[in-house]
Amino acid sequence: MKKRIRKCMALTIVTGMTAGLAACGGGGNITSSEPQGSTVADNKESTLPASSEVAPASAADASVTYPIAGAEKLTFGMALANEWSDRFDSWTDLPIGTAVQEKTGVELEMIHVADNKAMNLLLASPDLPDIILFNFQNNYSGGEIKAIEDGVIFPMDAEFLQQNAPDYWEVLNSDENIMKGSTNQQNQVFGFTFIMGDDKIKTGYGLTVRDDWCGQLGLDVAQIDTAEEFHDMLSRFKSELNVEIPMTFTSKNLEELLDYGTVTSPFGLVTRDVYQKDGTVHIGYAEKEYKEVLAYLNQLYREGLLDANFSTNDAATVTANMLSGTSGVSTGALGGGIGTWLQTNRDVEGYSLAGLHNLVENDGDKSLYGFYKTDVIGKTAVITNSCENKELAAQFLNYGYTDEGHMLYVFGIEGESYEMVNGEPQYTEYIMNNPDGLTVKKAMSEYTLSWDNGPFVQDLRQKLQSASMPEQLVAWDRWDDTTVEEYFLPKIAIAQEDLSEYSSLRSDIKTYVNEMTIKFVRGTESLDNFDEYLATLESMGVSRLIEIIQTATDEYYAR
C-alpha cells in the first residue's frame, strides 16, 4: 500500500507520549547517559536533564501561534541557489522569504555562502548562525550525527519538540521510518527534516531520449528496454542519423546511472552502490557482476556511442548537447532534465523527448533497481549550539509543518504563485508559463521551497503539476517500473564509535572506485585487471565497510 502524507493532514499520530521517542520502537529517552551508539531499552524511567522536572505535555496539548508575539531576530545560514541568485541578493528578498518572515513574525538575517565547501568552512567556525539549512548527509563527514558529536547541532528531545514544535512532532510520529530517519541512535532528533510525504515522490530519474529520432528510425521507445536494444538504438543514431555524440553525460551522471541501477540489471547486478537483500548488506562495486556492466559501457565507448569527454563534461555542456541535436540520449530528473529541455526547446519544431525504461535482461522485465529516496532526504534545517534562543528557532522551523506553512513552502502565495481551483491549489501562469522566460524551477524558486527541499513535507500535488507534461508523466511511470524497494537501504545511522572509520573507508574506497570506473569505461585500464581491482578493494577494507553498514542496518531494524 502506498504511503501518503500531506503535512499533518490525515496522519496516524502517536499521542500522549512521554519524553521518550516511543515511535522509534526502542529507547524512550532521547537524552541518554548510555554509551554512544547504544539505545535505551526501557521507556519507563526518564534521563532528561534535571531541569526537566515537569512531565512533558503531549503534542496535542501544545501549540505555537503565528505570528509569534515579541519574536527576536534569528540568523539563518543558507547556500546561494543558482535558481534565484542571478536575480536576488538574498533569500529574504524573494517573495517567499518576505512572506515567511511576515507569517511567523520572525525577522531573519541571512548568512549566505557560495557552495557546500564554503558551508563546511562556516561550520568549522566557533560562531555559527542560529539556524543552518544544509545537506549534512551528503556534504558533512559523518552527517548530522557527527555534527551533533562535533558540537555543531543542538540535539532535540521529545519534551523540547512537544513544547516548541508540536506540528513537527506529530509528523515525526506518523511513521517509524520518518522518525528513524530524523534521529540518531540515542533517539535525539537532529533537525527539521525534508520528508517525502508520498511513495511516488521518491522516484523520478532515468534515461531520456530524442524519441522523434526514434520515430524516424521506426523504433518504439516503449519497447526499448534491453541492453541490446539500447545499443542498437545508439548505433543507428550514429550511423543513420549522423548524430555526433549519441549519448552524453558527465562523470557524475555516470555515477548516477550505476548507483541508481539504471544500466546494471541486464548483467545481474542490482546497483553499483550499497543495497540489502533479505537484510544482508552488499556493495555492487565489489561484486563480480560489476565487470560485465563495465564491459558493456566500454563497448559503447569504443564504438563512439558514449561521449568521449564524459569525464570532463559539465552539466551545461550536456544540456547544450541535448538541446542542439549533438546528442540524443542523456540522463536526468523529471524537472531538471526532460522537463527543462522540453520547456527550453518548446518552440523548436519536431523536438521531442521521452523517458526510457531502465535497462533489463529480458523484454518486459522490471529493473532490479532504480532511483529511489528514503522518507527523509536532502537538506535539514538545524538549530546550532550557538543559538541563544533555541525555543524560538524551533517555533520558527515548526511553521513549515503547519497547514499554512505547508501551503507557503509548497505552493507559495495565493493569488501570485497559485490559485485555488475546485478546492485544489494550481500554480499560476507566472510559475508554469513565466512571462519573463523563467523555467518552472526558476519561477518556483522565488515563491516556494518545494522546487528543492527544506523543513516541510513534500506534496504529490506539487510534483504532478511541476512534472505535468505528458512526456514527463510517461517517463515517471517507466522509471518507476522497478523492484527497488526489495533492495533499498533505509536511512541508517552509523554508530558513533564507527563514524570516523566509516567516513575514511567510504571516502577512500569511493574515490578509488570512481577513478577505476572511468578508466575501465574508457579502456585506459584493461578489464583483464578486474580481479586485481577487487583485490585492491579488499586491501582497502571494503569488507570492514560492509561490516559497519551491516551493524547499522541491524540496529535500524531493531530500533
C-alpha positions as CSV (number, residue, x, y, z in Angstrom):
1,M,0.0,0.0,0.0
2,K,1.5,3.3,-1.0
3,K,2.2,5.7,1.8
4,R,0.9,9.3,1.5
5,I,1.3,12.1,4.0
6,R,0.0,15.6,3.4
7,K,1.7,17.5,6.1
8,C,-0.1,16.7,9.3
9,M,-3.3,16.1,7.4
10,A,-4.8,12.6,7.8
11,L,-1.9,11.2,9.8
12,T,-1.9,8.4,12.3
13,I,-0.5,10.1,15.3
14,V,1.2,8.7,18.3
15,T,-0.3,10.8,21.1
16,G,0.1,11.1,24.9
17,M,3.8,10.1,24.6
18,T,6.3,10.6,27.4
19,A,9.7,12.1,27.0
20,G,10.9,9.0,25.0
21,L,10.6,8.8,21.3
22,A,8.5,5.7,21.5
23,A,7.7,5.7,17.8
24,C,11.3,4.6,17.2
25,G,10.3,1.3,18.8
26,G,13.3,1.2,21.1
27,G,14.6,3.7,23.6
28,G,12.4,6.0,25.5
29,N,14.8,8.7,26.4
30,I,16.4,10.9,23.8
31,T,19.0,12.4,26.1
32,S,20.8,9.3,27.4
33,S,23.7,8.5,29.6
34,E,24.2,5.3,27.7
35,P,27.4,4.9,25.7
36,Q,27.3,6.5,22.2
37,G,25.9,4.1,19.6
38,S,23.6,2.3,22.0
39,T,19.9,2.7,22.7
40,V,18.0,2.8,25.9
41,A,15.9,-0.4,26.3
42,D,13.4,0.9,28.9
43,N,10.8,3.6,28.3
44,K,9.7,3.9,31.9
45,E,12.4,6.0,33.5
46,S,13.4,9.4,32.2
47,T,17.0,10.5,32.0
48,L,16.1,14.0,30.9
49,P,18.2,16.8,32.4
50,A,17.4,17.6,36.0
51,S,15.8,20.9,34.9
52,S,13.0,18.9,33.2
53,E,11.1,18.2,36.4
54,V,7.6,18.7,34.9
55,A,6.2,15.8,33.0
56,P,6.2,16.8,29.3
57,A,2.9,17.6,27.7
58,S,1.7,15.6,24.7
59,A,1.9,17.2,21.3
60,A,-1.8,17.7,21.4
61,D,-1.5,19.9,24.5
62,A,0.9,22.4,23.0
63,S,0.6,24.8,20.1
64,V,2.5,27.6,18.5
65,T,0.6,30.7,17.5
66,Y,1.8,32.6,14.4
67,P,2.9,35.3,14.0
68,I,5.0,34.7,17.2
69,A,4.5,37.7,19.5
70,G,7.6,39.5,20.5
71,A,9.9,37.3,18.4
72,E,13.6,38.2,18.2
73,K,15.7,38.3,15.1
74,L,17.3,35.0,14.1
75,T,20.3,34.4,11.9
76,F,19.9,31.9,9.1
77,G,22.7,30.2,7.2
78,M,22.0,29.0,3.7
79,A,23.9,28.5,0.4
80,L,23.0,30.7,-2.5
81,A,21.0,28.8,-5.2
82,N,21.6,29.2,-8.9
83,E,17.9,29.1,-9.4
84,W,17.4,32.6,-7.9
85,S,20.8,34.2,-7.0
86,D,21.1,35.6,-10.5
87,R,18.1,37.9,-9.8
88,F,18.1,38.3,-6.0
89,D,20.9,39.0,-3.5
90,S,19.3,37.2,-0.5
91,W,16.6,34.6,0.2
92,T,14.8,37.2,2.2
93,D,14.5,39.4,-0.9
94,L,12.4,36.6,-2.6
95,P,8.6,36.7,-2.2
96,I,8.8,33.5,-0.1
97,G,11.5,35.0,2.2
98,T,9.4,38.1,2.8
99,A,6.2,36.0,3.4
100,V,7.7,33.6,5.9
101,Q,9.0,36.5,8.0
102,E,5.6,38.1,7.9
103,K,3.7,34.9,8.7
104,T,6.0,33.8,11.5
105,G,6.8,37.2,13.0
106,V,10.5,36.3,12.9
107,E,13.0,38.6,11.2
108,L,15.7,36.7,9.5
109,E,19.3,37.9,9.0
110,M,20.6,35.7,6.2
111,I,24.2,34.5,6.2
112,H,24.7,33.2,2.6
113,V,27.6,31.1,1.5
114,A,28.6,30.3,-2.1
115,D,28.5,26.5,-2.0
116,N,28.9,23.3,0.0
117,K,32.6,23.8,0.5
118,A,32.0,27.3,1.9
119,M,29.3,25.9,4.2
120,N,31.7,23.4,5.7
121,L,34.1,26.3,6.3
122,L,31.4,28.1,8.1
123,L,30.5,25.1,10.1
124,A,34.1,24.9,11.3
125,S,33.9,28.4,12.8
126,P,33.0,28.9,16.5
127,D,30.3,31.5,15.9
128,L,27.5,29.9,13.9
129,P,24.2,31.2,12.7
130,D,21.2,30.3,14.8
131,I,19.8,28.1,12.1
132,I,21.6,26.4,9.2
133,L,19.9,24.7,6.2
134,F,22.3,22.2,4.7
135,N,22.5,18.7,3.3
136,F,24.6,17.2,6.1
137,Q,24.0,13.7,5.0
138,N,25.9,14.2,1.7
139,N,28.2,17.0,2.4
140,Y,29.3,16.8,6.1
141,S,31.6,14.0,7.0
142,G,29.6,11.7,9.3
143,G,26.3,13.5,8.5
144,E,24.0,15.1,11.1
145,I,25.0,12.6,13.7
146,K,28.7,13.6,13.6
147,A,27.7,17.2,13.6
148,I,26.0,16.6,17.0
149,E,29.2,15.0,18.2
150,D,31.2,17.9,16.9
151,G,29.1,20.4,18.8
152,V,27.6,22.0,15.7
153,I,23.9,20.8,16.1
154,F,21.7,21.1,19.1
155,P,20.0,17.7,19.5
156,M,16.4,18.0,20.5
157,D,14.5,15.8,22.9
158,A,10.8,14.9,23.0
159,E,9.8,17.4,25.6
160,F,11.5,20.3,23.7
161,L,9.8,19.3,20.5
162,Q,6.4,18.8,22.1
163,Q,6.5,22.3,23.6
164,N,8.1,24.2,20.8
165,A,7.5,22.2,17.6
166,P,4.3,20.3,18.1
167,D,3.3,20.1,14.4
168,Y,6.7,18.7,13.5
169,W,6.4,16.2,16.4
170,E,3.2,14.9,15.0
171,V,4.8,14.4,11.6
172,L,7.7,12.5,13.2
173,N,5.3,10.2,15.0
174,S,3.3,9.5,11.8
175,D,5.7,6.8,10.6
176,E,8.6,5.0,12.2
177,N,10.8,5.4,9.1
178,I,10.3,9.2,9.3
179,M,11.2,9.1,13.0
180,K,14.2,6.9,12.5
181,G,15.4,9.0,9.6
182,S,15.4,12.1,11.7
183,T,17.1,10.7,14.8
184,N,20.4,9.2,16.0
185,Q,20.9,6.0,17.9
186,Q,20.2,7.8,21.1
187,N,16.8,8.8,19.7
188,Q,17.8,12.5,19.6
189,V,16.2,14.5,16.8
190,F,18.9,16.3,14.9
191,G,16.9,18.8,13.0
192,F,13.8,19.7,11.0
193,T,13.9,17.3,8.0
194,F,12.6,17.2,4.5
195,I,10.1,14.5,4.3
196,M,8.8,12.9,1.1
197,G,5.1,12.5,2.0
198,D,4.2,10.1,-0.8
199,D,6.0,7.0,-2.2
200,K,5.5,8.3,-5.8
201,I,7.6,11.3,-5.0
202,K,10.6,9.1,-4.1
203,T,11.1,8.3,-7.8
204,G,11.7,10.4,-10.9
205,Y,15.1,9.9,-12.5
206,G,16.3,8.0,-15.5
207,L,17.3,7.9,-19.2
208,T,15.9,10.5,-21.6
209,V,15.9,10.0,-25.4
210,R,15.1,12.0,-28.5
211,D,12.0,10.0,-29.4
212,D,11.4,12.0,-32.5
213,W,14.7,10.5,-33.8
214,C,13.4,7.0,-32.8
215,G,10.3,7.7,-34.8
216,Q,12.4,8.5,-37.8
217,L,14.1,5.1,-37.4
218,G,10.9,3.2,-36.8
219,L,11.8,2.5,-33.2
220,D,9.2,2.3,-30.5
221,V,10.6,3.9,-27.3
222,A,8.3,1.9,-25.2
223,Q,9.8,-1.3,-26.4
224,I,13.5,-0.3,-25.9
225,D,14.5,-1.8,-22.5
226,T,17.2,-4.4,-23.0
227,A,20.9,-3.7,-23.2
228,E,21.0,-5.0,-26.8
229,E,18.1,-2.8,-27.9
230,F,19.6,0.3,-26.3
231,H,22.9,-0.4,-28.0
232,D,21.1,-0.8,-31.4
233,M,19.3,2.5,-30.9
234,L,22.5,4.4,-30.2
235,S,24.3,2.7,-33.1
236,R,21.5,3.8,-35.5
237,F,21.6,7.3,-34.2
238,K,25.2,7.5,-35.2
239,S,25.2,5.5,-38.5
240,E,21.8,6.6,-39.9
241,L,21.2,10.0,-38.5
242,N,24.8,11.1,-38.3
243,V,24.5,12.0,-34.6
244,E,27.8,13.2,-33.4
245,I,27.6,12.0,-29.7
246,P,24.7,9.6,-29.4
247,M,24.8,9.6,-25.6
248,T,26.1,12.5,-23.5
249,F,26.7,12.8,-19.7
250,T,29.1,13.9,-17.0
251,S,31.2,11.7,-14.8
252,K,28.6,12.5,-12.1
253,N,25.8,11.3,-14.4
254,L,27.8,8.1,-14.9
255,E,27.9,7.5,-11.2
256,E,24.2,8.0,-11.0
257,L,23.5,5.6,-13.9
258,L,25.4,3.0,-12.0
259,D,24.4,3.8,-8.4
260,Y,20.7,4.0,-9.4
261,G,20.9,0.7,-11.2
262,T,19.8,2.3,-14.5
263,V,22.1,0.1,-16.6
264,T,23.0,-2.7,-14.2
265,S,20.1,-5.1,-14.2
266,P,20.9,-6.8,-17.6
267,F,24.1,-8.1,-16.0
268,G,22.6,-9.4,-12.8
269,L,23.9,-6.5,-10.7
270,V,21.3,-4.8,-8.5
271,T,23.2,-1.5,-8.2
272,R,26.8,-0.4,-8.0
273,D,26.0,1.2,-4.7
274,V,25.2,-0.3,-1.3
275,Y,22.0,-2.4,-1.1
276,Q,20.5,-5.1,1.1
277,K,19.0,-8.4,0.2
278,D,16.8,-10.0,2.9
279,G,18.7,-7.9,5.5
280,T,22.2,-8.7,4.3
281,V,24.3,-5.8,3.1
282,H,26.0,-5.9,-0.3
283,I,28.1,-3.4,-2.3
284,G,27.8,-3.7,-6.0
285,Y,31.1,-2.3,-7.0
286,A,32.8,-5.1,-5.0
287,E,30.9,-7.8,-6.8
288,K,32.0,-9.8,-9.9
289,E,28.9,-8.8,-11.9
290,Y,30.2,-5.3,-12.0
291,K,32.8,-6.4,-14.6
292,E,30.0,-7.2,-17.1
293,V,28.5,-3.7,-16.6
294,L,31.8,-2.1,-17.2
295,A,32.4,-4.2,-20.3
296,Y,29.1,-3.1,-21.8
297,L,29.9,0.6,-21.2
298,N,33.4,0.1,-22.5
299,Q,31.9,-1.3,-25.7
300,L,29.6,1.7,-26.1
301,Y,32.6,4.0,-25.6
302,R,34.8,2.2,-28.1
303,E,32.2,2.4,-30.7
304,G,31.8,6.1,-30.3
305,L,28.3,5.9,-28.8
306,L,29.2,7.5,-25.5
307,D,30.6,11.0,-25.1
308,A,34.4,10.8,-25.3
309,N,34.6,13.8,-23.0
310,F,32.2,12.5,-20.3
311,S,34.9,12.6,-17.6
312,T,35.5,16.3,-18.1
313,N,32.0,17.5,-19.2
314,D,29.9,19.8,-17.0
315,A,26.1,19.9,-16.8
316,A,25.9,23.0,-19.1
317,T,27.7,21.0,-21.9
318,V,25.3,18.1,-21.5
319,T,22.3,20.4,-21.7
320,A,23.8,22.1,-24.8
321,N,24.3,18.8,-26.5
322,M,20.7,17.7,-25.8
323,L,19.2,21.0,-27.0
324,S,21.3,21.4,-30.1
325,G,20.9,18.0,-31.6
326,T,24.5,17.0,-30.9
327,S,23.2,14.2,-28.7
328,G,20.1,12.0,-28.4
329,V,20.3,10.4,-25.0
330,S,21.2,11.6,-21.6
331,T,20.0,11.1,-18.0
332,G,18.3,13.4,-15.5
333,A,15.4,14.1,-13.3
334,L,11.8,14.9,-14.3
335,G,12.2,18.6,-13.8
336,G,15.9,19.4,-14.2
337,G,16.4,17.1,-17.2
338,I,13.5,16.2,-19.5
339,G,11.3,19.0,-18.2
340,T,13.8,21.8,-18.6
341,W,14.9,20.6,-22.0
342,L,11.4,20.3,-23.3
343,Q,10.4,23.7,-22.0
344,T,13.6,25.3,-23.4
345,N,13.1,23.8,-26.8
346,R,9.3,24.1,-26.8
347,D,9.4,26.3,-30.0
348,V,11.8,24.0,-31.8
349,E,9.7,22.2,-34.5
350,G,9.8,18.4,-34.1
351,Y,11.9,18.4,-30.9
352,S,10.6,15.7,-28.7
353,L,11.9,13.7,-25.7
354,A,10.8,10.6,-23.8
355,G,11.8,8.6,-20.8
356,L,13.5,5.2,-21.4
357,H,12.9,2.2,-19.2
358,N,15.9,1.3,-17.0
359,L,17.8,-1.4,-18.9
360,V,16.8,-5.0,-18.2
361,E,17.9,-8.5,-19.2
362,N,14.6,-9.5,-21.0
363,D,11.9,-7.6,-22.7
364,G,9.1,-6.7,-20.2
365,D,11.2,-7.3,-17.0
366,K,11.2,-4.9,-14.2
367,S,14.6,-3.5,-13.5
368,L,16.1,-4.7,-10.2
369,Y,16.8,-1.2,-9.0
370,G,16.1,2.5,-9.8
371,F,16.3,6.0,-8.4
372,Y,14.5,5.9,-5.0
373,K,14.6,8.1,-2.0
374,T,14.3,7.5,1.7
375,D,11.4,9.0,3.6
376,V,13.8,11.7,4.9
377,I,16.3,13.1,2.5
378,G,18.3,16.2,1.5
379,K,18.7,19.4,3.5
380,T,18.0,19.5,7.2
381,A,17.3,22.8,9.0
382,V,19.2,22.5,12.3
383,I,19.4,24.6,15.4
384,T,23.1,25.2,16.2
385,N,24.6,25.3,19.7
386,S,25.4,29.0,19.0
387,C,21.7,29.8,19.1
388,E,20.8,31.7,22.2
389,N,17.0,31.3,21.8
390,K,16.6,27.7,20.7
391,E,13.0,27.7,21.6
392,L,12.2,30.5,19.2
393,A,14.3,28.8,16.5
394,A,12.2,25.6,16.9
395,Q,8.9,27.5,16.9
396,F,10.0,29.2,13.6
397,L,11.0,26.0,12.0
398,N,7.8,24.3,13.2
399,Y,5.9,26.6,10.8
400,G,6.7,24.5,7.8
401,Y,4.8,21.6,9.2
402,T,1.6,23.6,9.9
403,D,-1.2,23.7,7.3
404,E,-0.4,27.3,6.5
405,G,3.3,26.8,6.4
406,H,2.9,23.7,4.2
407,M,1.0,25.7,1.6
408,L,3.5,28.5,1.6
409,Y,6.6,26.3,1.3
410,V,5.0,24.0,-1.3
411,F,2.8,26.4,-3.4
412,G,3.8,29.9,-2.4
413,I,1.5,32.9,-2.2
414,E,-2.2,32.6,-3.1
415,G,-3.0,34.9,-6.0
416,E,0.6,35.2,-7.1
417,S,2.1,31.7,-7.5
418,Y,-1.1,29.6,-7.1
419,E,-4.9,29.8,-7.1
420,M,-7.4,27.5,-5.5
421,V,-9.4,25.8,-8.3
422,N,-12.2,23.4,-7.2
423,G,-10.6,23.2,-3.8
424,E,-7.1,22.3,-5.1
425,P,-4.1,24.5,-5.4
426,Q,-3.0,25.2,-9.0
427,Y,0.2,27.1,-10.0
428,T,-0.4,30.3,-11.9
429,E,0.9,31.2,-15.3
430,Y,3.8,33.0,-13.6
431,I,5.1,29.6,-12.5
432,M,4.0,27.3,-15.3
433,N,4.5,29.7,-18.3
434,N,6.6,32.5,-17.0
435,P,6.3,35.8,-19.0
436,D,10.0,36.5,-18.5
437,G,11.0,33.1,-19.9
438,L,12.0,31.6,-16.5
439,T,11.8,27.9,-16.3
440,V,9.3,26.4,-14.0
441,K,12.0,25.6,-11.5
442,K,13.4,29.2,-11.5
443,A,10.0,30.7,-11.2
444,M,9.1,28.3,-8.4
445,S,12.3,29.1,-6.5
446,E,11.0,32.7,-6.0
447,Y,7.9,31.5,-4.2
448,T,8.4,28.1,-2.7
449,L,10.9,25.6,-1.2
450,S,9.3,22.7,-2.9
451,W,11.4,23.1,-6.1
452,D,14.3,22.0,-3.9
453,N,13.8,20.8,-0.3
454,G,13.7,22.1,3.3
455,P,11.9,21.8,6.6
456,F,8.5,20.7,5.4
457,V,6.6,17.7,3.9
458,Q,6.7,17.5,0.1
459,D,3.3,17.3,-1.6
460,L,2.5,15.0,-4.5
461,R,0.2,17.7,-5.9
462,Q,3.3,19.9,-6.4
463,K,5.1,17.1,-8.4
464,L,2.1,16.3,-10.5
465,Q,2.0,20.0,-11.6
466,S,5.7,20.7,-11.9
467,A,6.0,17.5,-13.9
468,S,2.7,17.7,-15.7
469,M,3.8,17.5,-19.3
470,P,2.6,14.2,-20.8
471,E,6.2,13.3,-21.7
472,Q,7.2,13.7,-18.0
473,L,4.3,11.6,-16.7
474,V,5.0,8.7,-19.0
475,A,8.7,8.9,-18.2
476,W,7.9,8.9,-14.5
477,D,5.9,5.7,-14.8
478,R,8.6,4.0,-16.9
479,W,11.4,5.0,-14.4
480,D,9.2,3.7,-11.6
481,D,8.9,0.2,-13.0
482,T,11.4,-1.4,-10.7
483,T,11.8,-3.7,-7.7
484,V,14.0,-1.2,-5.9
485,E,12.0,-1.4,-2.6
486,E,13.2,-5.0,-2.2
487,Y,16.8,-3.9,-2.1
488,F,16.8,-0.3,-0.9
489,L,18.7,0.5,2.2
490,P,16.9,2.8,4.7
491,K,18.5,5.9,6.2
492,I,20.7,4.1,8.7
493,A,22.7,5.8,11.4
494,I,26.3,4.7,11.7
495,A,27.4,4.1,15.3
496,Q,29.3,6.9,16.8
497,E,32.3,4.7,17.5
498,D,32.5,3.6,13.9
499,L,31.8,7.0,12.2
500,S,35.4,8.1,11.8
501,E,36.5,4.7,10.3
502,Y,33.4,4.5,8.2
503,S,33.9,8.0,6.7
504,S,37.5,7.3,5.9
505,L,36.8,3.9,4.4
506,R,33.9,5.1,2.3
507,S,35.7,8.2,1.1
508,D,38.9,6.5,0.1
509,I,37.1,3.5,-1.5
510,K,34.5,5.5,-3.4
511,T,37.3,7.7,-4.8
512,Y,39.2,4.7,-6.0
513,V,36.0,3.1,-7.4
514,N,35.1,6.2,-9.4
515,E,38.6,6.6,-10.8
516,M,38.8,3.0,-11.8
517,T,35.3,3.1,-13.3
518,I,36.3,5.9,-15.6
519,K,39.5,4.0,-16.6
520,F,37.6,0.8,-17.3
521,V,34.9,2.5,-19.3
522,R,37.4,4.5,-21.4
523,G,39.7,1.5,-21.8
524,T,42.8,3.1,-20.2
525,E,42.6,0.2,-17.7
526,S,42.0,-3.3,-19.1
527,L,39.2,-5.3,-17.7
528,D,41.7,-8.1,-17.6
529,N,42.8,-6.4,-14.4
530,F,39.3,-6.5,-12.8
531,D,40.3,-9.2,-10.3
532,E,43.3,-7.0,-9.3
533,Y,40.8,-4.2,-8.8
534,L,38.7,-6.4,-6.5
535,A,41.8,-7.4,-4.5
536,T,42.7,-3.7,-4.1
537,L,39.2,-3.0,-2.7
538,E,39.7,-5.8,-0.2
539,S,43.1,-4.5,0.9
540,M,41.4,-1.0,1.3
541,G,38.9,-2.5,3.7
542,V,35.7,-3.0,1.8
543,S,34.8,-6.0,3.9
544,R,35.1,-3.9,7.0
545,L,33.0,-1.2,5.4
546,I,30.2,-3.7,4.7
547,E,30.5,-4.9,8.3
548,I,30.0,-1.4,9.6
549,I,27.0,-0.8,7.4
550,Q,25.6,-4.2,8.3
551,T,25.8,-3.3,12.0
552,A,24.0,0.0,11.4
553,T,21.3,-1.8,9.3
554,D,20.7,-4.4,12.0
555,E,20.4,-1.5,14.6
556,Y,17.9,0.3,12.3
557,Y,15.6,-2.7,12.1
558,A,15.9,-3.4,15.8
559,R,15.3,0.1,16.9
